[in-house]
């Protein structure tokens, strides 16, 4: 079933969003934000996606699709990808492969490698008629759910949440502790200054955090030197070296594809 690999990727990304430990020096020591009702109410991308994931696990696919669509309006790429997968397989919705591709194209808008790979695979499996229709149905999706309009929606919600900070008008909250309900039912407490870390509330920092969760740390570089000539290996006694210019010269035990 095609959905399962995608589900695994998105669940892993949900964890990465909720507890980003890439920059360990400045990351909160305890980060139970994903279980905070207040936090999720001002981050509907995460909150609605969580409801969608919970509903999907319960088998409430129709409600899951609605939750993912709500989250998609706040620029949540995992939710847009989930909708793509559900339309592709007809899970909880009427199967529509052209619409599925349009949702996956939207999910891959920021160039996240895993979502780009799914988008390309979908495109390869579409018929010509489905491809033409995918372009048509994709235009209204971008008009409503593309980053150009969806990111500002979420930014407005985060600004509202940030204004709820208790303390001085400069944003300093002192030593106040905030109680966070956890999934286990046992309350957790974090310093209010950690709760209001700019990465969770400032638009630019928030999107950079999301990008790190999806793209991972920067890759290193490899220096490649000048090519060197390698002497030909001598054939073993009684054997003839294969001639690469002849298609039938490959060893007998090598599989041809």
C-alpha positions as CSV (number, residue, x, y, z in Angstrom):
1,X,0.0,0.0,0.0
2,X,1.6,3.3,-1.1
3,X,0.4,5.2,1.9
4,X,2.6,3.4,4.5
5,X,6.0,4.8,3.6
6,X,4.6,8.3,3.4
7,X,2.9,7.9,6.8
8,X,6.2,6.9,8.3
9,X,8.0,9.9,6.9
10,X,5.3,12.3,8.1
11,X,5.2,10.8,11.6
12,X,9.0,11.2,11.8
13,X,8.6,14.8,10.7
14,X,5.9,15.5,13.3
15,X,8.4,14.5,16.0
16,X,11.1,16.6,14.4
17,X,8.8,19.6,14.4
18,X,7.8,19.1,18.1
19,X,11.3,18.5,19.4
20,X,14.0,20.0,17.3
21,X,17.4,19.1,18.7
22,X,19.6,20.1,15.8
23,X,21.0,23.2,17.6
24,X,21.4,21.6,21.0
25,X,23.2,24.5,22.5
26,X,20.2,26.9,22.3
27,X,17.4,24.4,22.1
28,X,15.1,24.1,25.2
29,X,16.2,21.3,27.5
30,X,12.5,20.2,27.8
31,X,10.2,20.8,24.8
32,X,6.8,19.4,25.4
33,X,5.2,22.1,23.3
34,X,3.3,19.7,21.0
35,X,1.2,18.6,23.9
36,X,0.2,22.1,24.9
37,X,-3.4,23.1,24.1
38,X,-2.5,26.8,24.1
39,X,0.5,26.3,21.9
40,X,-1.5,24.2,19.3
41,X,-4.4,26.6,19.3
42,X,-2.0,29.3,18.0
43,X,-0.2,26.8,15.7
44,X,-3.2,25.3,13.8
45,X,-0.8,23.7,11.3
46,X,0.5,21.4,14.0
47,X,-2.8,21.2,16.0
48,X,-5.0,20.3,13.1
49,X,-2.4,17.9,11.7
50,X,-2.3,16.1,15.1
51,X,-6.0,15.8,15.1
52,X,-5.8,14.4,11.5
53,X,-3.2,11.8,12.5
54,X,-5.2,10.8,15.5
55,X,-8.3,10.4,13.4
56,X,-6.4,8.4,10.8
57,X,-5.1,6.0,13.4
58,X,-8.6,5.4,14.6
59,X,-9.8,4.7,11.1
60,X,-11.9,8.0,11.0
61,X,-10.6,8.7,7.5
62,X,-13.3,11.2,6.5
63,X,-12.6,13.4,9.6
64,X,-8.9,12.9,9.1
65,X,-9.1,14.4,5.6
66,X,-11.0,17.4,7.0
67,X,-8.4,18.0,9.7
68,X,-5.6,17.8,7.1
69,X,-7.4,20.2,4.9
70,X,-7.7,22.7,7.9
71,X,-4.0,22.3,8.6
72,X,-3.2,22.7,4.9
73,X,-4.7,26.2,5.0
74,X,-2.0,27.2,7.4
75,X,0.9,26.1,5.1
76,X,1.4,22.6,6.7
77,X,3.2,20.6,4.0
78,X,2.8,17.2,5.8
79,X,-1.0,17.6,5.8
80,X,-1.0,18.6,2.2
81,X,1.0,15.4,1.5
82,X,-1.3,13.3,3.6
83,X,-4.3,14.6,1.5
84,X,-2.4,13.7,-1.7
85,X,-1.8,10.2,-0.5
86,X,-5.5,9.8,0.6
87,X,-6.7,11.0,-2.8
88,X,-4.2,8.7,-4.6
89,X,-5.4,5.6,-2.7
90,X,-9.1,6.7,-2.2
91,X,-8.8,6.5,1.5
92,X,-11.7,8.4,3.1
93,X,-12.2,10.3,-0.1
94,X,-13.2,9.6,-3.6
95,X,-10.1,8.4,-5.4
96,X,-8.8,11.1,-7.8
97,X,-5.2,10.7,-8.9
98,X,-5.1,14.0,-10.8
99,X,-6.1,15.8,-7.6
100,X,-3.7,13.7,-5.6
101,X,-0.8,14.9,-7.8
102,X,-2.0,18.5,-7.4
103,X,-1.9,18.2,-3.6
104,X,1.5,16.5,-3.7
105,X,2.9,19.2,-6.0
106,X,1.7,21.8,-3.5
107,X,3.3,19.8,-0.6
108,X,6.6,19.8,-2.5
109,X,6.4,23.6,-3.0
110,X,9.4,24.3,-0.8
111,X,11.6,21.6,-2.4
112,X,11.7,19.2,0.5
113,X,13.4,16.1,-1.0
114,X,11.1,13.4,0.3
115,X,8.0,15.2,-1.0
116,X,9.6,16.0,-4.3
117,X,10.3,12.2,-4.8
118,X,6.7,11.4,-4.1
119,X,5.6,14.1,-6.5
120,X,7.8,12.8,-9.3
121,X,6.6,9.2,-8.7
122,X,3.0,10.3,-8.9
123,X,3.6,12.2,-12.2
124,X,5.2,9.2,-13.8
125,X,2.2,7.0,-13.0
126,X,-0.4,9.5,-14.4
127,X,-1.9,9.1,-17.8
128,X,-1.7,12.0,-20.3
129,X,-5.4,13.0,-19.6
130,X,-4.7,12.9,-15.8
131,X,-1.7,15.1,-16.2
132,X,-3.7,17.7,-18.1
133,X,-6.4,17.6,-15.4
134,X,-3.8,17.8,-12.6
135,X,-2.6,21.1,-14.0
136,X,-6.2,22.5,-14.1
137,X,-7.2,21.4,-10.6
138,X,-3.8,22.5,-9.2
139,X,-4.3,26.2,-9.9
140,X,-7.2,26.8,-7.5
141,X,-5.3,24.8,-4.8
142,X,-2.3,27.1,-5.0
143,X,-4.7,30.1,-4.8
144,X,-6.1,28.9,-1.5
145,X,-3.3,26.7,0.0
146,X,0.0,28.0,-1.5
147,X,2.6,29.5,0.8
148,X,1.9,32.9,-0.6
149,X,-1.5,33.0,1.1
150,X,-1.2,30.2,3.7
151,X,1.9,31.4,5.5
152,X,0.4,34.8,6.4
153,X,-2.6,33.1,7.9
154,X,-0.3,31.2,10.3
155,X,1.8,34.2,11.0
156,X,-1.3,36.1,12.1
157,X,-2.2,33.3,14.5
158,X,1.3,33.1,16.0
159,X,1.3,36.9,16.5
160,X,-1.9,36.5,18.5
161,X,-0.4,33.9,20.6
162,X,2.8,35.8,21.2
163,X,0.7,38.8,22.5
164,X,-0.7,36.5,25.2
165,X,2.7,36.5,27.0
166,X,2.5,37.4,30.7
167,X,5.0,40.0,31.9
168,X,6.3,43.3,30.8
169,X,5.5,44.9,27.4
170,X,9.0,44.0,26.3
171,X,8.2,40.4,26.4
172,X,10.3,39.5,29.5
173,X,8.5,36.9,31.7
174,X,11.0,36.4,34.5
175,X,11.1,33.1,36.3
176,X,7.4,32.2,35.7
177,X,6.7,28.5,35.0
178,X,4.1,27.4,32.5
179,X,2.2,24.1,33.1
180,X,2.0,22.0,30.0
181,X,-0.4,18.9,29.9
182,X,1.4,15.9,28.4
183,X,0.1,13.0,26.5
184,X,0.7,10.8,29.5
185,X,-1.6,12.9,31.6
186,X,1.2,14.1,34.0
187,X,1.7,17.9,33.8
188,X,5.1,19.2,32.8
189,X,6.6,22.6,33.6
190,X,8.8,24.7,31.4
191,X,10.3,28.2,31.8
192,X,8.1,30.7,30.1
193,X,11.1,32.1,28.2
194,X,11.5,28.7,26.6
195,X,7.9,28.5,25.7
196,X,8.2,31.8,23.9
197,X,11.4,30.9,22.1
198,X,11.3,33.0,18.8
199,X,11.7,29.9,16.7
200,X,8.2,28.9,17.7
201,X,6.5,32.4,17.3
202,X,8.5,34.5,14.8
203,X,7.6,33.9,11.2
204,X,11.1,33.8,9.8
205,X,12.5,31.7,12.6
206,X,9.5,29.3,12.5
207,X,9.9,28.5,8.8
208,X,13.6,28.1,9.2
209,X,12.9,25.6,12.0
210,X,10.5,23.7,9.7
211,X,13.0,23.6,6.9
212,X,15.6,22.1,9.2
213,X,13.2,19.5,10.3
214,X,12.6,18.4,6.7
215,X,15.9,19.0,5.0
216,X,18.2,18.0,7.9
217,X,21.6,19.5,8.6
218,X,23.8,20.8,5.7
219,X,25.8,18.2,3.9
220,X,29.6,18.3,3.8
221,X,31.7,18.8,0.7
222,X,33.9,16.4,-1.1
223,X,37.0,17.5,-2.9
224,X,37.7,15.5,-6.1
225,X,41.2,15.5,-7.5
226,X,42.4,15.0,-11.1
227,X,41.6,11.6,-12.7
228,X,44.3,9.0,-12.6
229,X,45.0,6.2,-15.0
230,X,44.4,2.7,-13.5
231,X,46.3,-0.2,-15.1
232,X,44.2,-3.0,-16.6
233,X,43.9,-6.1,-14.5
234,X,45.5,-9.1,-16.0
235,X,43.1,-12.0,-16.7
236,X,43.5,-15.2,-14.7
237,X,45.2,-18.1,-16.4
238,X,42.9,-19.7,-19.0
239,X,40.4,-16.7,-19.0
240,X,39.8,-13.9,-21.4
241,X,39.2,-10.3,-20.2
242,X,35.7,-9.1,-21.2
243,X,35.5,-6.6,-24.0
244,X,33.3,-3.7,-22.8
245,X,32.6,-2.7,-26.4
246,X,30.7,-6.0,-27.0
247,X,27.3,-6.3,-25.4
248,X,27.7,-10.1,-24.9
249,X,31.0,-9.8,-23.2
250,X,29.6,-9.5,-19.6
251,X,30.4,-12.3,-17.1
252,X,27.8,-15.0,-17.2
253,X,26.8,-14.5,-13.5
254,X,25.9,-10.8,-13.9
255,X,22.2,-9.9,-14.3
256,X,21.3,-7.8,-17.2
257,X,18.4,-5.3,-16.9
